[in-house]
């Protein structure tokens, strides 16, 4: 059943920034904020044992979602920490060896690109960014030309957070396996977009985030293939929890929430949600493209290679931030562009697919969720149309 996705009267179309916590997930978490409060690392009494069992079950649920084992799942504070733990952990352990190059997709999340700068600056690695085509898909020829036995790790995002592009991870894995490289995937956006079992078959390390899949904020996970764990240097040291790879007391309630959110992604209704989500996305996109303005879609036009809830459009002559301000408080969406220390910057993702700085600045991301209704979609289109009418009729367009 679909419910109108409104929050205090605002239509919420920013699900790729964060999804709302699923009510069933919250109910499963609630006991661990109260009577089941035990420390999962307290090994001398039953209360600790019960908390540990809950965490172990959650790890198993995450593992089942991606076709792994529970001892290959490590809890983190989110995907940013997971990405750092994967890339820095491998790079630190292998520093000074013969494999001194790392390859990153040009449209990776900012945290991955920043880690690339750090390992280049501090550890002496050579980091290359693999370009993408206009749809945001990795240039396979360029990847071929960059690969070699001196490459330690390749990190490619499974599903892009701005334009929704779904990468062909199976083909990428086939290419790099000939050279013995490690494949890491930032899969934070993937659970709501694709079959995670299929993705899990092809990666060596995978980062996940609770609040991108209707789980809680503040929790994520890193999958590390069992035989690779000895090659990962921990970032956090302490009591040796999680096999020494990530010390610190685990937040039982958050782990349980991420586990149950992962379990929900394995159900048949998750596939049905993706299909209905894609239909509503197309409904909204058609509304936008039919408007009497110069509206064009950014990213892939092939729905099979795009997040089912993602729309990213550029509107000629419009400043996206102005448009989003004009639709407040009726509609929540985003530019999808990076923001560092509060200073807006042109989106590196949109620039990587060939957009000019001006076109990138005219682009808006609308990301729908499983509870977005047809009426939400139709009303959102009306709100955007009215805002565009005001901008165009009042001569508030940016200069060409």
DAJOPE-V590962 format. One record per pair of residues at least 6 apart in sequence whose C-alpha atoms are under 6 Angstrom apart, sorted by the first residue. I is the first residue (numbers start at 1). GAP is how many residues later the second one is. D is the distance in Angstrom with one decimal. If there is no record, write none. Layout:
i=I gap=GAP d=D
i=I gap=GAP d=D
This chain:
i=2 gap=369 d=5.1
i=2 gap=371 d=5.6
i=3 gap=368 d=5.3
i=4 gap=368 d=5.9
i=4 gap=369 d=5.4
i=5 gap=6 d=5.9
i=5 gap=366 d=5.7
i=5 gap=367 d=5.0
i=6 gap=6 d=5.9
i=10 gap=319 d=6.0
i=10 gap=320 d=4.6
i=10 gap=321 d=5.2
i=11 gap=320 d=4.8
i=12 gap=320 d=4.9
i=13 gap=319 d=5.5
i=13 gap=320 d=5.2
i=13 gap=353 d=5.4
i=13 gap=354 d=4.9
i=13 gap=355 d=5.1
i=14 gap=319 d=4.9
i=14 gap=353 d=4.9
i=15 gap=352 d=5.2
i=15 gap=353 d=5.9
i=15 gap=354 d=5.8
i=16 gap=351 d=5.8
i=18 gap=193 d=5.5
i=18 gap=194 d=5.3
i=19 gap=192 d=5.7
i=19 gap=193 d=5.4
i=19 gap=195 d=5.2
i=20 gap=194 d=5.6
i=21 gap=193 d=4.7
i=21 gap=194 d=5.2
i=21 gap=195 d=5.9
i=22 gap=192 d=5.2
i=25 gap=232 d=5.6
i=25 gap=235 d=6.0
i=29 gap=224 d=5.1
i=29 gap=228 d=5.5
i=32 gap=221 d=4.9
i=38 gap=9 d=5.4
i=38 gap=10 d=5.1
i=38 gap=13 d=5.6
i=39 gap=9 d=5.3
i=40 gap=8 d=5.0
i=40 gap=11 d=4.5
i=40 gap=12 d=4.1
i=42 gap=6 d=4.7
i=58 gap=198 d=5.3
i=58 gap=201 d=4.0
i=59 gap=11 d=5.1
i=60 gap=10 d=4.5
i=61 gap=198 d=5.2
i=61 gap=202 d=5.5
i=62 gap=197 d=5.5
i=62 gap=200 d=5.3
i=63 gap=6 d=5.2
i=63 gap=7 d=5.4
i=65 gap=201 d=5.8
i=66 gap=130 d=5.1
i=66 gap=131 d=4.4
i=66 gap=134 d=4.7
i=67 gap=130 d=5.3
i=67 gap=133 d=5.9
i=72 gap=151 d=5.5
i=72 gap=152 d=5.3
i=72 gap=153 d=5.8
i=72 gap=154 d=5.7
i=73 gap=149 d=5.8
i=73 gap=150 d=4.6
i=74 gap=147 d=5.4
i=74 gap=148 d=5.2
i=75 gap=145 d=5.8
i=75 gap=146 d=4.3
i=76 gap=143 d=5.9
i=76 gap=144 d=4.9
i=76 gap=145 d=5.1
i=77 gap=141 d=5.1
i=77 gap=142 d=4.3
i=77 gap=143 d=5.3
i=78 gap=131 d=5.1
i=78 gap=140 d=5.8
i=78 gap=141 d=4.7
i=78 gap=142 d=3.7
i=79 gap=128 d=5.5
i=79 gap=129 d=5.3
i=79 gap=130 d=4.9
i=79 gap=141 d=5.5
i=82 gap=125 d=5.4
i=82 gap=140 d=5.2
i=89 gap=143 d=4.6
i=89 gap=144 d=4.3
i=89 gap=145 d=5.8
i=90 gap=142 d=4.7
i=93 gap=139 d=6.0
i=93 gap=140 d=5.3
i=99 gap=51 d=4.1
i=99 gap=52 d=5.2
i=99 gap=53 d=4.9
i=100 gap=25 d=5.1
i=100 gap=50 d=5.8
i=101 gap=24 d=5.4
i=101 gap=25 d=4.7
i=101 gap=26 d=5.8
i=101 gap=50 d=4.6
i=101 gap=51 d=5.8
i=102 gap=25 d=4.8
i=102 gap=49 d=5.7
i=102 gap=50 d=5.8
i=102 gap=51 d=5.1
i=102 gap=52 d=6.0
i=103 gap=24 d=5.8
i=103 gap=25 d=5.0
i=103 gap=26 d=5.9
i=103 gap=51 d=4.7
i=104 gap=25 d=4.9
i=104 gap=50 d=5.9
i=104 gap=51 d=5.0
i=105 gap=24 d=5.4
i=105 gap=25 d=4.8
i=105 gap=51 d=5.3
i=106 gap=23 d=5.0
i=106 gap=24 d=5.4
i=106 gap=25 d=5.3
i=107 gap=242 d=4.9
i=108 gap=49 d=5.9
i=119 gap=6 d=5.9
i=120 gap=6 d=5.8
i=131 gap=8 d=5.8
i=132 gap=6 d=4.4
i=132 gap=7 d=5.0
i=133 gap=220 d=5.8
i=134 gap=219 d=4.5
i=135 gap=164 d=4.2
i=135 gap=165 d=4.2
i=136 gap=29 d=5.9
i=136 gap=163 d=5.8
i=136 gap=217 d=5.7
i=137 gap=30 d=6.0
i=148 gap=31 d=6.0
i=149 gap=30 d=5.2
i=152 gap=29 d=5.3
i=153 gap=28 d=5.3
i=153 gap=29 d=4.6
i=153 gap=30 d=6.0
i=154 gap=29 d=5.0
i=155 gap=28 d=5.9
i=155 gap=29 d=4.7
i=155 gap=30 d=5.7
i=156 gap=29 d=5.3
i=157 gap=28 d=5.2
i=157 gap=29 d=4.6
i=158 gap=8 d=5.8
i=158 gap=9 d=5.4
i=158 gap=27 d=6.0
i=158 gap=29 d=5.2
i=159 gap=6 d=5.5
i=159 gap=7 d=4.5
i=159 gap=30 d=5.6
i=159 gap=31 d=5.5
i=162 gap=174 d=5.3
i=163 gap=136 d=5.5
i=163 gap=149 d=5.7
i=164 gap=142 d=5.0
i=164 gap=143 d=4.6
i=164 gap=146 d=5.5
i=165 gap=140 d=5.8
i=165 gap=141 d=4.6
i=166 gap=139 d=4.8
i=166 gap=140 d=5.3
i=170 gap=32 d=5.8
i=183 gap=20 d=5.5
i=183 gap=21 d=5.3
i=184 gap=20 d=5.9
i=184 gap=21 d=4.6
i=184 gap=22 d=5.7
i=185 gap=21 d=4.8
i=186 gap=20 d=5.9
i=186 gap=21 d=4.9
i=187 gap=20 d=5.4
i=187 gap=21 d=5.5
i=188 gap=20 d=4.5
i=188 gap=21 d=5.1
i=193 gap=114 d=5.1
i=193 gap=115 d=6.0
i=204 gap=21 d=5.4
i=205 gap=18 d=5.2
i=205 gap=19 d=4.7
i=206 gap=16 d=5.6
i=206 gap=17 d=4.9
i=207 gap=14 d=5.9
i=207 gap=15 d=4.7
i=208 gap=12 d=5.3
i=208 gap=13 d=5.1
i=209 gap=11 d=4.2
i=210 gap=6 d=5.3
i=210 gap=7 d=5.9
i=210 gap=9 d=5.6
i=210 gap=10 d=5.4
i=210 gap=48 d=5.3
i=211 gap=6 d=4.8
i=215 gap=42 d=5.7
i=215 gap=43 d=5.3
i=215 gap=46 d=5.3
i=234 gap=11 d=4.9
i=236 gap=10 d=5.5
i=236 gap=11 d=5.7
i=237 gap=10 d=5.4
i=238 gap=9 d=5.2
i=239 gap=8 d=5.6
i=240 gap=7 d=5.0
i=241 gap=6 d=4.6
i=273 gap=97 d=6.0
i=277 gap=31 d=5.8
i=277 gap=32 d=5.7
i=278 gap=30 d=4.3
i=278 gap=31 d=5.9
i=281 gap=28 d=5.6
i=284 gap=93 d=5.6
i=289 gap=6 d=5.7
i=294 gap=21 d=5.6
i=294 gap=22 d=5.3
i=295 gap=19 d=5.8
i=295 gap=20 d=4.6
i=296 gap=17 d=5.5
i=296 gap=18 d=5.5
i=297 gap=15 d=5.9
i=297 gap=16 d=4.4
i=298 gap=14 d=5.4
i=298 gap=15 d=5.4
i=309 gap=58 d=5.3
i=309 gap=59 d=4.7
i=310 gap=57 d=4.7
i=311 gap=54 d=5.7
i=311 gap=55 d=5.1
i=312 gap=52 d=5.6
i=312 gap=53 d=4.4
i=313 gap=50 d=5.3
i=313 gap=51 d=5.5
i=314 gap=48 d=5.1
i=314 gap=49 d=3.9
i=315 gap=47 d=5.6
i=317 gap=80 d=4.9
i=317 gap=81 d=5.0
i=318 gap=44 d=5.3
i=318 gap=79 d=5.4
i=319 gap=42 d=6.0
i=319 gap=43 d=4.8
i=320 gap=42 d=4.7
i=320 gap=43 d=5.6
i=320 gap=44 d=5.9
i=326 gap=61 d=6.0
i=333 gap=33 d=5.4
i=334 gap=31 d=5.4
i=335 gap=29 d=4.5
i=335 gap=30 d=5.4
i=336 gap=29 d=5.6
i=337 gap=10 d=4.2
i=338 gap=7 d=5.8
i=338 gap=9 d=5.6
i=339 gap=6 d=5.9
i=350 gap=10 d=5.8
